């Protein structure tokens, strides 16, 4: 069985490639997701990439406070762990 595979996440005319490595004990692939808080990345329209598990946004609109539960979080496919934040208060101009 292949030990690694890659997926390209595409949102708002930007793309992020993520490597997934097989955990042989659990027999599942785990993604090596970037830390967007430490190394911010923005789409050409100024939306920031975020991890769904991020829970320190001052504008979180959910009871949980995490990005994945927020209506501003947009991902390519259901249950993706990364996506972009479309909250206009966090949008970067230019």
Secondary structure, 3 states (H helix, E strand, C coil): CCCEEEEEEEECCEEEEEEEEEECCCCEEEECCCCCCCCCCECCCCCEEEECCCCCCCCCCCCCCCHHHCCCEECCCCCCCEEEECCHHHCCCC
